[in-house]
Amino acid sequence: MPHLRIENRVLPAGPTIVDTVANSAFYYGLVGALASDDRPLWSRLSFDAAHENFTDGAKRGLRARQYWPGRGEVPVDELVLRHLLPLAHRGLEMWGVDADLRDRYLDIIEGRCTSETNGATWQSDCVGALERRGLSRNDALAGMLERYVDGMHSNEPVHTWELPSVTS
């Protein structure tokens, strides 16, 4: 029997509580807006295109290119900034979410796109910076983890976290 399974994996994708809430706001805003469309997204986006989007997104993250109906293939940051964020705002508005809260949390998603920084890119960039300082791979990984835990407890969005300078 055919079925559809939708997994919501945005919640554990922190690394901070404010990042997690931003992920949730983006997700639920999009769900609200897309569910209210006259023509469902699944009728405009083939399974093969969705699969390619998923695969490229998993491999390339913020550097992925995504196919979107009516827009063609675009960089993920452009898709989010020009199309998905306005949809998420509309969806949250439909849910009755206060404008200040919508702005607060969706601005975090925007900041990730404009800075090209999320939890994964921050970790990679931090390890690279520590290795360029001369640390071994293991010491760089340990140093990144220490900074990551500190950043996580700061509850500041990950795209605002400082990276270690290469010369200190």
C-alpha positions in Angstrom: 0.0 0.0 0.0 1.5 3.4 -1.0 2.2 5.9 1.8 3.9 9.1 2.4 6.3 9.7 5.3 7.5 13.1 6.3 10.3 13.4 8.8 10.9 16.5 10.7 14.6 16.5 11.4 15.0 20.2 11.9 14.5 20.1 15.7 17.8 18.4 16.7 19.8 20.5 14.3 20.7 23.3 16.8 23.4 23.8 18.0 21.7 26.3 20.3 18.2 26.6 21.5 17.7 29.8 19.5 19.0 28.0 16.4 16.5 25.1 17.1 13.6 27.5 17.5 14.6 29.3 14.2 14.7 25.9 12.4 11.3 25.1 13.7 9.9 28.5 12.8 11.2 28.2 9.3 9.9 24.6 8.9 6.4 25.2 10.3 6.1 28.5 8.4 6.9 26.7 5.2 4.5 23.9 6.0 1.7 26.4 6.7 2.3 28.3 3.5 2.8 25.3 1.2 -0.2 23.5 2.7 -2.4 26.5 1.8 -1.2 26.7 -1.8 -3.9 26.0 -4.4 -1.7 23.5 -6.2 0.4 21.2 -3.8 4.1 21.3 -4.1 4.3 17.5 -4.7 2.2 18.0 -7.9 4.8 20.5 -9.2 8.0 18.8 -8.1 8.8 15.4 -9.4 10.2 12.7 -7.1 13.4 12.6 -9.1 13.9 16.4 -8.6 13.2 16.1 -4.9 15.6 13.2 -4.7 18.3 15.2 -6.5 17.6 18.2 -4.2 18.0 15.9 -1.1 21.2 14.3 -2.4 22.8 17.6 -3.4 21.7 19.2 -0.2 23.2 16.4 1.9 26.5 16.5 0.0 27.0 20.3 -0.4 24.9 21.9 2.3 24.7 25.7 1.9 26.6 25.3 -1.4 24.0 23.1 -2.9 21.9 24.0 -5.9 18.2 23.1 -5.7 15.4 22.8 -8.3 12.3 24.7 -7.4 9.1 24.8 -9.5 8.9 28.1 -11.4 12.5 29.1 -10.5 14.5 26.3 -12.0 17.8 25.3 -10.5 19.1 27.9 -8.1 21.7 28.1 -5.3 20.2 27.1 -2.0 20.9 30.5 -0.3 19.1 32.3 -3.2 16.1 29.9 -2.9 15.9 30.5 0.8 16.4 34.2 0.8 14.2 35.1 -2.2 11.5 32.5 -2.0 11.3 30.3 1.1 11.8 32.9 3.8 8.9 35.0 2.4 6.8 31.8 2.3 7.8 31.0 5.9 6.8 34.5 7.0 3.4 34.1 5.3 2.9 30.7 6.9 3.8 31.9 10.4 1.5 34.9 9.9 -1.3 32.5 8.9 -0.6 30.5 12.2 -1.0 33.8 14.1 2.7 34.1 15.1 3.6 37.7 16.2 5.6 39.7 13.7 8.4 40.4 16.1 8.8 36.7 16.8 8.7 35.8 13.1 11.4 38.4 12.3 13.5 37.3 15.3 13.7 33.7 14.3 13.6 33.9 10.5 16.4 36.6 10.7 18.6 33.8 12.0 17.9 31.7 8.9 18.6 34.7 6.8 21.9 35.3 8.7 23.0 31.7 8.0 22.4 32.2 4.3 24.2 35.6 4.1 27.1 34.5 6.2 27.2 31.0 4.6 27.5 29.6 8.1 25.6 26.9 9.9 26.7 24.4 12.5 28.4 22.1 10.0 30.3 24.9 8.2 31.3 26.4 11.5 32.8 23.1 12.7 34.7 22.6 9.5 36.0 26.1 9.4 37.0 26.0 13.0 39.0 22.8 12.6 40.7 24.2 9.5 41.6 27.4 11.3 43.1 25.5 14.3 45.1 23.2 11.9 46.4 26.2 10.1 47.7 27.4 13.5 49.7 24.2 13.6 47.5 22.0 15.8 47.3 18.3 15.0 44.0 17.0 13.6 43.1 15.5 17.0 43.9 18.6 18.9 42.1 20.8 16.3 39.0 18.5 16.7 39.2 18.8 20.5 39.6 22.6 20.3 36.6 22.8 18.0 34.5 20.8 20.3 35.5 22.9 23.3 34.5 26.1 21.4 31.4 24.4 20.1 30.2 23.6 23.6 30.9 27.1 24.8 29.0 28.5 21.8 26.1 26.1 22.4 25.8 27.4 26.0 25.9 31.0 24.8 22.6 30.5 23.0 23.8 32.9 20.3 23.0 31.8 16.7 25.8 29.7 15.3 26.3 32.0 12.3 27.5 34.7 14.8 30.1 32.6 16.5 33.7 33.7 16.2 36.2 31.5 14.5 39.7 31.2 16.0 42.2 33.5 14.3 45.0 31.7 12.4 47.7 33.7 14.1 47.0 33.3 17.8 
